[in-house]
Amino acid sequence: MMSTTMRAAVLHDIKDLRVEDFPKPTNLGPDDVLVHVKYNGLCGTDASEYAKNSMLVPLKIANRNSKHQGATILGHEFIGTVVEAGSNAQEMIGKRVACGAGVSCGQCALCKVGRTNLCDNYYTLGLSIHGGLAEYAVAPKNICIPIPDNVSDESAALAQPLAVGIHGVRRAGVKKGDQVILLGVGAIGSFVCVALQNYGVEIIAMDIDQKRLDVAKQLGADKTILISTGITPAEVKEFYPTGVDVVFETSGAPDAAARGLALTKKGGILVLMGLNKTPQEFPFVDAVLREVVLQTTAAHICKEDIPEALSLLATGTIANLLTDRIYTLENVKEAFEVLVAGKANGKILVTPQNV
C-alpha cells in the first residue's frame, strides 16, 4: 500500500523547524506536477526566516496571494523528478526538472509583458506556501524547467540561485568592454560572477573574505581586492577614484549601497541586489549630480533565466566550486544552524533521499 505521508521540514515558529511526517500532496490541479525531490538548496532568506523573523513565511497571517497560513514546509531551490501530473501536464511525467519556485498568474499587466517576477498575484513555493524541503513538492508545470541530460543533479540544484544572478546582469544592461565591480562575492555575488562569464567585461571582485575572493577568481574574476570590514565610502573610492561602468552591490550590509555609489563612475550604473532590512543613509545628491543610474533587481524570470542557468552549469565546474556540503533531510536543522552561524563556505544542499 502506497504511503499517504512523507517526511518534511516544517517551520512552526522562529527556530522551531521540525522534520516530521506530513500528508503527501494529492488532488493535483490540471496544470500541476508532483516532484520527487532530489535536492533543495538553502539560502540566506531561508536562514533569516528560520532564525530571525518570518517576514515572508505566513506563520501568523495568511499570505495575500497563496492564501496559506500557519506551519510551512520551507525550500524554494529544489530539483527532482516528476512522478505524477495533472490532466494538462501528463507530458512532464518522468522528466527531471528544476523548479523556479515563483508562481505568477500570467494574466496581470506585468505578466503580459514578461515581468512575471513582479506579478500582482506572485507567491513563492517554500516561502509563501509549502516548498521543497520534503520528499515531494507540488508546483505548476510552467515553472518546472526540464534539466538537460548533460547536467548532473548536483549542478542543476544551483539553477534557481544562478538564475537570480543572470536576471540581475540582464537588468544592469552590461555591455562588452565594461569594467564591472562585484561588491561582495558571497552567494549572490558569486552567481553574478558566473552570469558575467560570456559578456566580455572586466570583472573586479571586492570582499572582506579572502576565501571568497579565491573562489571568485576561479569563477572568472579578472581581479580581486580584499577590503576591510566597515570600510567607508571615501576609503573604498580610493581603489577607483573615477569609478567604473557598473557596480553590483550584493551584500546588503550597512552602508554597502553608499560604498557601491562611491565606486560608480559618472553616468554609470549601480545595481542594488543585497537586501538590507534596516534603514541606512544614502547620498542621493551625489547620485543625482553624477547621473548615476540606480537599478534594482528581484528574483528571476523563470522561462528565460533558468534555461540559461542550466546551460552554464553543464560543465559541473560551478557546482564543484560553489557547493559546500550536502545534508540529509533528517539533519536539516544542523544545516540551518551552520548557515545562520556563517560557517558555510558555499551552497548547502539538502536531500530527502538516501545518500
BALUM-64506 format. One line per 5 residues: number of its first residue (from 1); their letters; for each residue y, z, x of N, C-alpha, C. Coordinates in steps of 0.001 Angstrom, whole numbers, padded with zeros to 6 digits. Atoms other than C-alpha are relative to their C-alpha. Layout:
! BALUM-64506
NUM	a	Y Z X Y Z X Y Z X; ...
***
This chain:
! BALUM-64506
1	mmstt	-001203 000000 000843 000000 000000 000000 001251 000000 000876; -001220 000111 -000793 003416 -001005 001357 000882 001232 -000176; -000860 -001174 000073 005743 001876 002221 001283 -000327 -000748; -001257 000166 000736 008757 002329 -000046 001154 000696 000713; -001050 -000663 -000778 010677 004276 002610 000059 -000584 001404
6	mraav	-000179 000430 -001390 011968 003586 006094 000724 001109 000748; -000758 -000943 -000812 013395 005594 008969 001413 -000546 000198; -001394 000422 -000109 017174 005508 009187 000850 001130 000577; -000963 -000973 -000528 020065 007240 010990 001157 000092 -000988; -000934 -000154 001120 022228 008608 008189 001076 001027 000363
11	lhdik	-001111 -000918 -000251 025682 010136 008709 000342 000721 -001294; -000309 -000818 001172 026190 013014 006249 001378 000641 000104; -001307 -000614 -000235 029301 014532 007823 000280 -000121 001493; -000339 000074 -001411 031088 014811 011153 -001059 000730 000817; 001049 -000507 -000884 028416 015363 013844 -001302 000317 -000730
16	dlrve	001222 -000246 000768 025802 015557 011081 -000719 -001328 -000240; 000753 001256 000050 023691 012481 011858 -001484 000351 -000030; 001411 -000356 000174 020116 012750 010616 -000878 -001254 -000015; 001008 001046 000083 017157 010479 011304 -001019 000463 -001029; 000794 -000476 001129 015274 010703 008044 -000630 -001157 -000755
21	dfpkp	000580 001002 000891 013134 008880 005526 001047 -000372 -001050; -001027 000526 000893 015323 006688 003335 -000633 -001114 -000817; 000605 001069 000803 014473 004344 000464 000177 -001381 000644; -000075 001351 -000522 013637 000879 001774 000727 -000881 -001020; -000764 000829 000949 016068 -001674 000256 -000897 -000897 -000849
26	tnlgp	000721 000873 000933 014763 -003504 -002805 001029 -000718 -000877; -000894 000699 000948 016219 -005747 -005515 001121 -000753 000713; -000994 000798 -000711 017960 -008183 -003173 000753 -000900 -000966; -000765 000976 000757 020770 -010259 -004604 -000452 -001405 000361; 000479 001364 -000253 020203 -014030 -004762 000380 -000554 001362
31	ddvlv	-000455 000500 -001301 022152 -014605 -001520 -000254 000984 001140; 000264 -001029 -000999 020878 -011541 000349 -001284 -000263 000777; 001227 000001 -000789 018323 -011234 003134 -000310 001426 000424; 000438 -001288 -000526 016308 -008248 004299 -000398 -000207 001456; 000227 000161 -001431 016388 -007949 008088 -000826 001164 000532
36	hvkyn	000768 -001000 -000738 013678 -006120 010020 000704 000168 001338; -000913 -000181 -001129 015990 -004662 012655 -000769 000158 001312; 000562 -000148 -001342 015130 -005097 016332 000901 000864 000871; -000966 -000787 -000771 018277 -003753 017990 001285 000184 -000804; -001344 -000240 000511 021545 -002190 016905 000826 000578 001147
41	glcgt	-000870 -000501 -001049 024367 -001758 019415 000954 001060 -000528; -000984 -001025 000356 026653 001275 019389 001331 -000330 000666; -001320 000264 -000576 030395 001023 019955 000901 001215 -000174; -000943 -001104 000065 033464 003221 020217 000347 000408 -001414; -000274 -000335 001395 034111 003004 016483 -001090 000901 -000558
46	dasey	001110 -000848 000440 030650 004436 015795 000174 001423 000529; -000160 -001314 -000626 031327 007270 018237 001105 000798 -000665; -001130 -000672 000640 034673 008070 016622 -000364 000480 -001402; 000395 -000389 001357 033236 008090 013100 -000976 001172 000037; 001006 -001062 -000138 030394 010332 014248 000618 001330 000443
51	aknsm	-000429 -001230 -000661 032349 012820 016330 001367 000524 -000407; -001389 -000427 000195 035993 012904 015228 000430 000022 -001462; -000431 000056 001391 036760 011719 011710 -000604 -001224 -000667; 000568 001130 000733 035434 009439 009011 001121 -000830 -000618; -001085 000849 000481 038346 007031 008763 -000540 -001212 -000751
56	lvplk	000563 001211 000581 036065 004137 007831 -001233 000268 -000857; 001207 -000314 000768 032804 005673 006614 000393 000819 -001222; -000479 -000656 001234 033345 006696 002952 -000839 001212 -000406; 000813 -001188 000281 031718 010131 003113 000507 000757 -001225; -000591 -000814 001076 034138 011755 000640 000602 -000834 -001136
61	ianrn	-000676 000847 000978 035976 008928 -001121 -000611 -001395 000049; 000654 001307 000056 034395 005669 -002269 000858 -001085 000648; -000692 001150 -000558 035280 002532 -000332 000433 -000923 -001133; -000574 000803 001084 037517 000350 -002481 -000782 -001289 -000258; 000661 001297 000149 035545 -002840 -001830 -001520 000094 -000126
66	skhqg	001465 -000113 000086 031941 -001788 -001223 -000445 000889 -001160; 000266 -000977 001062 032141 000958 -003894 -000930 001125 000447; 000933 -001019 -000498 029853 003052 -001692 000731 001289 000330; -000529 -001315 -000364 030453 006781 -001259 -001155 000911 000360; 001001 -000997 -000363 028512 009516 000493 -000696 -000328 001305
71	atilg	000771 000194 -001230 025903 009645 003250 -000240 -001491 000232; 000007 001429 -000322 025809 006303 005070 -000841 -000278 001238; 000727 000478 -001176 023405 004516 007402 000997 -000746 000882; -000934 000637 -000917 025529 003603 010417 -000613 -001280 000593; 000498 001159 -000728 025201 000472 012564 000535 -001321 -000493
76	hefig	-000571 001286 000406 027238 -002741 012431 -000211 -001101 001037; 000281 001008 -001027 025956 -004595 015518 -001507 -000209 000074; 001466 000071 000007 022399 -005477 014567 -000544 -001418 -000053; 000752 001258 000052 019910 -008270 015021 -001420 000323 -000449; 001395 -000202 000401 016383 -008767 013738 -000547 -001264 -000638
81	tvvea	000679 001127 000632 014060 -010997 011758 000030 000159 -001513; -000033 -000020 001462 014461 -011890 008087 -001440 000014 -000528; 001364 -000129 000530 011356 -010726 006229 -000064 -000205 -001512; -000076 000279 001428 012487 -011072 002608 001358 -000626 -000287; -001267 000651 000326 015212 -013072 000888 000113 -000217 -001495
86	gsnaq	-000266 000295 001400 016861 -013626 -002467 -000296 -001452 -000321; 000380 001337 000467 016317 -016768 -004511 000777 -001128 000666; -000818 001039 -000643 019161 -018656 -002774 -000059 000046 001520; 000040 -000179 -001454 018199 -017593 000742 -001408 -000096 000569; 001405 000060 -000423 014485 -018366 000994 -000177 -000699 001349
91	emigk	000124 000732 -001264 015075 -020742 003933 000200 000889 001221; -000269 -000911 -001117 016057 -017714 006060 -001222 000809 000409; 001176 -000824 -000299 012644 -016017 005940 -000647 -000454 001306; 000635 000272 -001290 011122 -015781 009410 000974 -000269 001129; -000984 000295 -001039 014358 -016508 011277 000499 001274 000671
96	rvacg	-000724 -001062 -000712 015740 -014241 013979 001483 -000225 -000241; -001417 000154 000318 019366 -013551 013108 000844 001091 000651; -001021 -000966 -000417 022477 -011863 014470 000950 000177 -001172; -000846 -000260 001165 024467 -010189 011716 001443 000245 000420; -001418 -000188 -000284 028256 -010421 011723 000579 001264 -000594
101	agvsc	-000326 -001301 000607 028463 -007254 009561 001176 -000017 -000977; -001153 000028 000893 031821 -008089 007944 -000252 -000870 -001220; 000279 000720 001246 031385 -009089 004301 001318 -000412 -000649; -001210 000521 000635 034062 -011315 002741 -000367 -000694 -001301; 000279 000508 001350 034415 -012689 -000777 -000068 -001517 -000083
106	gqcal	-000006 001453 000018 035038 -016352 000047 000938 -000610 -001029; -000811 000508 001106 037451 -016638 -002890 001492 000295 000124; -001419 -000362 -000094 040723 -014957 -001914 000750 -001015 000859; -000833 000979 -000709 043626 -016844 -000333 -000316 -000052 001496; 000278 -000027 -001430 042819 -015719 003216 -001384 -000554 000312
111	ckvgr	001335 000578 -000190 039126 -016563 002881 000066 -001523 -000066; -000062 001450 000206 040045 -020061 001694 000625 -000740 001181; -000548 000639 -001204 041974 -020714 004911 -000774 000413 001246; 000883 -000315 -001113 039142 -019387 007072 000203 001337 000665; -000256 -001300 -000635 040534 -015937 007871 -000805 001084 -000725
116	tnlcd	000907 -000872 000753 037523 -014139 006470 000068 001455 000448; -000107 -001381 -000482 038115 -011058 008639 001141 000760 -000664; -001122 -000626 000693 041269 -010400 006598 -000161 -000086 -001520; 000305 000128 001428 039608 -010907 003198 000521 001197 -000794; -000507 -001072 000866 041187 -008912 000368 -001109 000950 -000437
121	nyytl	001127 -000797 000479 037714 -007648 -000545 -000977 000355 001117; 000832 -000175 -001194 036403 -007128 003001 -000611 001404 000079; 000613 -001271 -000377 033948 -004400 003902 -001034 -000260 001088; 000848 000148 -001175 031651 -003754 006845 -001306 000766 -000152; 001305 -000656 -000007 027928 -003037 006898 -000035 001005 001145
126	glsih	000089 -001018 -001033 027300 000165 008808 001231 000864 000146; -001209 -000819 000036 030803 001495 008180 000413 000273 -001441; -000403 -000151 001396 031752 000855 004545 -001188 000175 -000935; 001237 -000052 000786 028147 000754 003306 -001150 -000005 000995; 001141 -000127 -000904 024637 001064 004761 -000128 -001183 000956
131	gglae	000096 001012 -001045 024017 -000798 008014 -001334 -000036 000707; 001187 000389 -000752 021557 -001492 010779 -000680 001040 000861; 000732 -001030 -000734 020576 001849 012331 -001162 000485 -000862; 001135 -000254 000892 017373 001682 010321 -001063 -001052 000285; 001052 000995 -000175 014094 -000167 010195 000346 -001313 -000697
136	yavap	-000363 001195 000767 015525 -002570 007615 001460 000098 -000444; -001382 000049 000482 019004 -003684 006554 000181 -001232 -000871; -000321 001115 000898 020333 -005894 003753 001342 -000591 000397; -001253 000672 -000311 023008 -008497 004455 000077 -001323 -000749; -000133 001344 000556 024431 -011622 002815 -000449 -001033 001032
141	knici	000524 000986 -000950 022819 -014694 004349 001111 -000688 000787; -001061 000756 -000680 026198 -016241 005228 000598 000723 001198; -000459 -000682 -001215 026896 -013569 007848 -001164 000281 000944; 001162 -000121 -000871 023431 -013800 009416 -000220 -001337 000694; 000025 001235 -000762 023540 -016429 012147 -001325 -000114 000756
146	pipdn	001274 000176 -000719 020187 -017805 013413 000189 000055 001510; -000045 -000143 -001450 019508 -016920 017048 -000786 -001145 000633; 000721 001094 -000666 018618 -019934 019249 -001216 000516 000768; 001233 -000402 -000673 015174 -019866 020841 000223 000410 001448; -000238 -000306 -001418 016687 -019692 024338 000819 001263 000218
151	vsdes	-000744 -001264 -000111 018496 -016408 023592 -000942 001148 -000324; 000896 -001139 000202 016496 -013194 024005 000582 000984 -001002; -000477 -001036 000913 016717 -010313 021550 001015 000906 000675; -000895 -000906 -000714 018349 -008133 024200 001383 -000626 000197; -001287 000686 -000143 021051 -010747 024782 000695 -000160 -001351
156	aalaq	-000573 000232 001330 021556 -011545 021097 000617 001262 -000576; -000525 -001265 000512 022217 -007853 020441 001470 000199 000361; -001409 -000109 -000399 025607 -008323 022157 000882 -001018 -000708; -000747 001097 000618 026660 -011231 019934 001205 000476 -000799; -001105 -000444 000855 028795 -009269 017492 001191 000517 000813
161	plavg	-001177 -000432 -000777 030965 -007424 020058 000593 -001112 000856; -000543 001131 -000753 031262 -010577 022174 000834 -000889 -000917; -000770 000792 000963 032451 -012396 019044 001403 000573 -000194; -001320 -000641 000105 035293 -009859 018825 000892 -000441 001163; -000751 000471 -001161 036353 -010818 022353 000395 -001457 -000128
166	ihgvr	-000274 001428 000194 036102 -014523 021534 001137 -000193 -000999; -001062 000115 001004 038267 -014073 018447 001347 000398 000592; -001238 -000427 -000633 040871 -012207 020493 000586 -001083 000895; -000462 001076 -000875 041049 -015053 023009 000532 -001167 -000826; -000503 001062 000888 041422 -017601 020189 001396 000370 -000525
171	ragvk	-001282 -000441 000552 044268 -015550 018697 001109 -000069 001048; -001011 -000028 -001061 046024 -015387 022069 000573 -001373 000295; -000478 001337 -000336 046333 -019149 022380 -000001 -000259 001490; 000106 000181 -001450 045251 -019015 026022 -000198 -001484 000324; 000145 001404 -000406 045567 -022379 027802 -000316 -000100 001493
176	kgdqv	000406 000235 -001387 044286 -023847 031054 001168 000225 000948; -001011 -000275 -001012 046174 -022644 034104 000740 001306 -000188; -000672 -001280 000241 047387 -019383 032544 -000472 001068 000977; 000335 -001212 -000740 047476 -016187 034546 -000156 001101 -001046; 000341 -000929 001079 045807 -013521 032412 -000392 001354 000579
181	illgv	000375 -001364 -000395 045634 -009747 032833 -000801 000644 -001118; 000760 -000850 000910 042963 -007641 031182 000340 001437 000352; -000409 -001380 -000249 044484 -004186 030944 -001049 000910 -000641; 001161 -000743 000479 041276 -002201 030598 -001197 -000922 -000122; 001218 000814 000077 037789 -003625 031116 -001201 000884 -000353
186	gaigs	001123 -000702 000605 035675 -001229 029113 -000776 -000998 -000831; 000847 000868 000811 033510 -002652 026340 000715 -001268 -000445; -000683 001174 000529 036007 -004955 024618 000624 -000820 001120; -000588 000727 -001118 037821 -005856 027834 -001019 -000852 000732; 001070 000767 -000649 034517 -006943 029367 -000365 -001227 -000812
191	fvcva	000350 001143 000835 033754 -009155 026389 001124 -001040 -000025; -001105 000957 -000127 037227 -010717 026593 -000139 -000771 001308; 000199 000645 -001294 036499 -011434 030253 -001053 -001108 -000112; 001049 001004 000220 033304 -013258 029239 000548 -001171 -000812; -000529 001039 000891 035135 -015147 026477 000954 -000945 000722
196	lqnyg	-000964 000820 -000736 037676 -016449 029019 -000660 -000935 001018; 000710 000705 -001077 034997 -017993 031253 000305 -001489 000080; -000125 001458 -000009 035496 -021622 030224 001418 -000500 -000278; -001375 000381 000318 039286 -021631 029773 000797 -000491 001201; -000734 000460 -001174 040268 -022431 033336 001229 000820 000305
201	veiia	-001136 -000891 -000251 042535 -019400 033742 -000311 000922 001172; 000189 -001036 -001012 043079 -016852 036486 -000102 001344 -000718; 000243 -001273 000687 041631 -013537 035272 000219 001148 000972; -000290 -001192 -000802 043042 -010290 036675 -000399 001217 -000812; 000476 -001194 000705 041215 -007110 035644 000646 001236 000604
206	mdidq	-000610 -001248 -000448 043023 -003769 035821 -000648 001160 -000764; 000654 -001133 000651 041318 -000440 035126 000097 001215 000906; -000011 -001247 -000778 041144 003204 036219 -001372 000305 000589; 001387 -000246 -000405 037384 002902 036893 -000488 -001148 000884; 000426 001042 -000932 036135 001017 039967 -001319 -000644 -000438
211	krldv	001271 000575 000446 032645 000568 038475 000232 -001088 -001050; -000326 001004 001001 034119 -001270 035502 000567 -001249 000652; -000589 001141 -000703 036119 -003462 037868 -001063 -000807 000725; 001091 000692 -000695 032987 -004288 039850 -000774 -000892 -000973; 000691 000796 001016 031289 -005452 036651 000863 -001179 -000430
216	akqlg	-000916 001070 000399 034368 -007456 035636 -000016 -001136 001018; 000073 001018 -001054 034183 -009257 038985 -001225 -000877 -000197; 001230 000755 000229 030603 -010270 038225 000060 -000826 -001288; -000148 000726 001258 031667 -011406 034754 000995 -001156 000091; -000902 001137 -000167 034222 -013830 036165 001432 000323 000348
221	adkti	-001375 -000338 -000382 037379 -011883 037028 000286 -000508 001408; -000381 000534 -001308 039202 -013548 039926 000564 001088 000909; -000619 -001066 -000770 040967 -010367 040995 -000136 001300 -000763; 000080 -001309 000651 040555 -006663 040275 000999 000953 000653; -000993 -000960 -000489 043144 -003886 040602 -000316 001369 -000583
226	listg	000243 -001380 000420 042360 -000176 040468 001347 000684 -000200; -001250 -000693 000296 045177 001739 038768 -000287 001469 -000277; 000174 -001435 000204 045739 005467 038364 000111 000352 -001476; -000106 -000499 001366 045298 007395 035136 001449 000402 -000290; -001360 -000365 000378 048630 007732 033336 001085 -000747 000735
231	itpae	-001011 000800 -000697 050381 005075 035396 001095 -000410 -000989; -001122 000308 000895 053842 004418 033934 000210 -001514 -000093; -000320 001424 000084 055061 001025 032706 000759 -000501 001224; -000775 000411 -001179 057528 000903 035608 -000902 -000144 001218; 000903 000047 -001151 054788 001628 038124 -000954 -001181 -000076
236	vkefy	000961 001096 000122 052340 -000916 036740 000703 -001347 000163; -000766 001249 -000117 055075 -003570 036646 000138 -000444 001456; -000156 000327 -001420 055287 -003396 040449 -001092 -000960 000495; 001066 000911 -000418 051972 -005278 040678 000388 -001460 -000274; -000441 001352 000379 053507 -008318 038917 001422 000096 -000542
241	ptgvd	-001388 -000245 000420 057315 -007903 038836 000546 -000996 -001017; -000505 000981 000970 057947 -011149 036919 -000972 -000211 -001159; 000952 000062 001098 054890 -010750 034695 -000939 -001196 000055; 000974 001091 000083 052021 -013045 033753 000040 -000607 -001406; -000065 000752 001255 051389 -015503 030911 -000545 000775 -001196
246	vvfet	000666 -000689 001112 049009 -013427 028787 -000543 001330 000489; 000564 -001325 -000291 048122 -009721 028798 -000807 000457 -001213; 000832 -000597 001046 045235 -008295 026781 -000037 001511 000230; 000095 -001462 -000074 045620 -004556 026128 -001192 000403 -000858; 001254 -000247 000716 042113 -003422 025188 -000389 001466 -000094
251	sgapd	000436 -001396 -000068 042046 000327 025800 000441 000842 -001184; -000545 -000858 001048 044231 001758 023046 000459 001346 000513; -000411 -001274 -000595 045184 004538 025466 001492 000242 -000237; -001426 -000295 000168 048546 006341 025106 000853 -000789 000992; -000952 000784 -000805 051415 004179 026418 -000575 -001312 000528
256	aaarg	000609 001225 -000521 048996 001288 027078 000746 -001242 -000461; -000737 001161 000499 050958 -001107 024864 001268 -000223 000820; -001214 000114 -000819 054140 -000366 026848 -000335 -000505 001400; 000425 000505 -001310 052258 -000940 030104 -000307 -001501 -000091; 000304 001413 000188 050991 -004233 028728 001261 -000842 -000070
261	laltk	-001270 000715 000109 054532 -005290 027835 000646 -000159 001371; -000606 000045 -001329 055734 -004453 031347 -000635 -001073 000878; 000712 000995 -000800 053133 -006866 032742 000128 -001416 -000556; -000110 001301 000650 054016 -009724 030380 001316 -000672 000389; -001202 000721 -000444 056471 -012393 031569 000902 -000346 -001185
266	kggil	-000896 000497 001033 059485 -013700 029641 -000701 -001118 -000773; 000634 001027 000807 058175 -015762 026738 -001509 000046 000009; 001451 -000124 -000076 054635 -014567 027462 -000602 000623 -001255; 000736 -000490 001167 052016 -013203 025098 -000679 001319 000341; 000678 -001294 -000116 050907 -009582 024745 -000946 000145 -001179
271	vlmgl	001017 -000099 001044 047656 -009246 022804 -000463 001457 -000097; 000380 -001389 000214 047029 -005792 021335 -001352 000049 -000697; 001355 -000086 000536 043301 -005184 020831 -000479 001439 -000111; 000419 -001391 000025 042916 -001481 021561 000532 000721 -001226; -000404 -000764 001183 043037 000883 018601 000449 001389 000418
276	nktpq	-000541 -001319 -000282 045330 003830 019209 000335 000657 -001325; -000145 -000627 001314 045146 006222 016264 001108 001050 -000049; -001135 -000929 -000012 048148 008305 017316 001273 -000796 000280; -001261 000713 -000245 051819 007209 017277 000351 -000015 001482; -000442 000067 -001384 053226 006043 020595 001300 -000780 000068
281	efpfv	-001264 000688 -000171 056578 004833 021866 -000241 -001406 000538; 000101 001379 -000474 057077 001123 022445 001415 -000563 000134; -001365 000505 -000235 060203 -000527 023978 000224 -001369 -000650; -000161 001261 000729 060794 -003150 021298 001201 -000809 000495; -001179 000730 -000456 064227 -004002 022691 -000346 -000915 001165
286	davlr	000423 000821 -001132 062580 -005281 025877 -000797 -001206 -000483; 000794 001102 000548 060082 -007366 023885 000888 -001036 -000674; -000899 000909 000718 062885 -008845 021755 000849 -000812 000971; -000907 000688 -000920 065260 -009668 024605 -000719 -000996 000895; 000762 000930 -000853 062494 -011356 026618 -000888 -000935 -000826
291	evvlq	000766 000858 000909 060989 -013125 023563 -001497 000039 000309; 001434 -000166 -000188 057541 -011733 024262 -000685 -000085 -001362; 000766 000127 001238 055036 -012720 021592 -000979 001166 -000093; 000931 -001097 000232 053242 -009671 020205 -001089 -000499 -000946; 001120 000505 000777 049825 -010786 018999 -001004 001124 -000238
296	ttaah	001046 -000984 000290 047212 -008644 017283 -001265 -000728 -000420; 001277 000624 000335 043573 -009275 016540 -000958 001071 -000504; 000957 -000953 000576 040843 -007619 014485 -001317 -000703 -000312; 001346 000473 000317 037093 -008175 014252 -000198 -001442 000473; 000330 001364 -000402 035951 -011831 014300 -000207 -000859 -001236
301	icked	000341 000950 001060 035325 -014953 012216 -001464 -000358 000203; 001440 000067 -000228 031568 -014902 011779 -000494 -001415 000299; 000597 001335 -000130 030802 -018608 011365 000508 -000745 001229; -000530 000630 -001207 032993 -019573 014361 -000396 000756 001268; 000077 -000784 -001225 032665 -016726 016824 -001413 000458 000368
306	ipeal	001370 -000419 -000322 029034 -015560 016528 -000787 -001136 000659; 000726 001081 -000687 027562 -019013 017356 000469 -000197 001447; -000491 000146 -001371 029831 -019289 020415 -000484 001150 000873; 000489 -001156 -000749 028837 -015781 021470 -001463 -000199 000396; 001420 000225 -000288 025138 -016660 021236 -000174 -001051 001088
311	sllat	000067 001029 -001030 025750 -019746 023349 000317 000579 001380; -000373 -000609 -001273 027471 -017715 026082 -001059 000983 000499; 001007 -001013 -000355 024645 -015158 026017 -001334 -000593 000427; 001299 000636 -000213 021870 -017694 026582 -000582 000247 001386; 000523 -000153 -001367 021598 -017157 030346 -000650 001356 000241
316	gtian	000524 -001344 -000191 020811 -013454 029988 000786 000825 000993; -000772 -000703 -001033 023234 -012569 032784 000921 001050 -000598; -000971 -000912 000607 025791 -010958 030480 -000683 001271 -000490; 000722 -001170 000501 023259 -008675 028815 -000457 000892 001145; 000449 -000784 -001155 021912 -007609 032212 001136 000832 000583
321	lltdr	-001146 -000696 -000570 025398 -006640 033343 000593 001046 -000934; -000742 -000834 000942 026672 -005032 030155 -000861 000962 -000819; 000853 -000932 000741 023648 -003216 028690 -000330 001200 000877; 000268 -001231 -000749 023367 000394 029834 -001447 000439 -000177; 001353 -000513 000251 020189 001629 028150 -000372 -000204 -001454
326	iytle	000528 000166 001351 018003 001422 025076 -000633 001313 -000451; 000572 -001198 000606 017189 004398 022834 -000843 -000395 -001207; 000711 000176 001264 014657 004667 020050 000825 000640 -001110; -000733 -000536 001143 015971 005426 016585 -000160 001513 -000101; 000241 -001439 000109 014386 008876 016677 000879 000806 000955
331	nvkea	-000843 -000683 -000985 016579 009723 019687 001461 -000452 -000076; -001320 000595 000109 019755 008150 018345 001130 001021 000160; -001076 -000990 -000133 021723 011402 018254 000341 000222 001473; -000256 -000099 -001439 021313 011701 022021 000849 -001176 000471; -000777 001182 -000360 022652 008154 022326 001465 000180 -000385
336	fevlv	-001376 -000231 000443 025741 009114 020320 000695 001017 000904; -000615 -001016 -000854 026360 012185 022469 000359 -000576 001367; -000298 000671 -001274 026171 010068 025639 001255 -000853 -000145; -001152 000862 000249 028674 007631 024132 001270 000822 -000161; -001165 -000852 000249 031042 010367 022943 000487 000657 001295
341	agkan	-000352 -000661 -001259 030940 012044 026366 000533 -000969 001048; -000486 000995 -000944 031948 008792 028047 -000936 -000234 001164; 000975 000134 -001081 028753 008699 030094 -000765 -001320 -000032; 000684 001294 000081 027649 005218 029049 000681 -000986 000944; -000531 001003 -000919 028062 002538 031712 -000261 -001402 -000538
346	gkilv	000247 001284 000639 027783 -000320 029249 -000440 000215 -001431; 000409 -000039 001398 026445 -001124 025823 -001312 000770 -000158; 001224 -000712 000367 023889 001260 024326 -000620 -000701 -001199; 000740 000595 001104 021232 -000357 022135 -000980 001021 -000559; 000964 -000876 000678 019049 001439 019606 -001013 -000889 -000707
351	tpqnv	001033 000759 000678 015729 000128 018359 -000833 000913 -000893; 000885 -000768 000871 013762 001409 015353 -001467 -000359 000199; 001363 000460 -000231 010682 -000412 016622 -000598 000670 001211; 000676 -000605 -001140 008095 000825 019083 000330 -000761 001278; -000314 000636 -001288 009027 000176 022716 -000930 000551 001085
***
